[in-house]
Amino acid sequence: MNMKKTNSIRIFFIVTILLFLCFMVYLFYLTKETPQEQQQSIPETEQPTETEELLAETSSLPTDAVFILKDCDGYLAVYLIAQDTVYMYTDITMDSLPQSLQGEISAGKTFSDTEDLFRFLESYSS
């Protein structure tokens, strides 16, 4: 009789632990948000602005990065000279720039750091 009681207690504890583990797994999956829900739960004030996103991208650039402005289908585009790749497109049209500046861009206007580049782009963006 004593053996039956001991086995009954062991089975009770095993079943209790299994139920507890099932409950914890259920809570874990119940509270886990999908990536879409996570994006929706971020308030608008916490989402990065376009300027913050650009600055975050520039933090991964090499320190000796040099930028050059070029005409790309009538719009101003920024290229990385070292990699000869487009760094970013702008909505600044070449026609909206003064003639002297258009000449500088045709000759190859360069910037050695992102601060000067963004200051220039902000002064000519609409």
Steps between C-alpha positions, in 0.01 A plus 500: 500500500783734582649451149169598336485820704859592407433438130179702518687796650773475233241490222319798656820708507597402145153591369508828696840593358390412146187713536706787635743476207212490251350808663833687480543412131144615435569834672824542307330459162197700607707804595744475209427776248541456130733748323194679360352542847834623633518763225145614578568519871783754455357850546553740212734715707742209544530411132819639347472796269648498151796710616569264792491204262750671269728581792481140617603386152795739496636361826603185310690696234879506498645813658670598174178482296478766233174585330444643155182654363386390155207560269282189486212537251455866587524448877790541735652174627776441753767242418777348709815570303702205635235243407346691206154410631192706567489601864160668475259656256347840565187675381704808404471568129799633311281769343421643846869566572682818400703480177831540684416209729393285203845567354669397827298177505588426136867556590465272803399668825632291790449488877737340746253450784130438548439818701599724210312279255174507696532873569534559126209271411274659762569847363383397150219258582143623475 
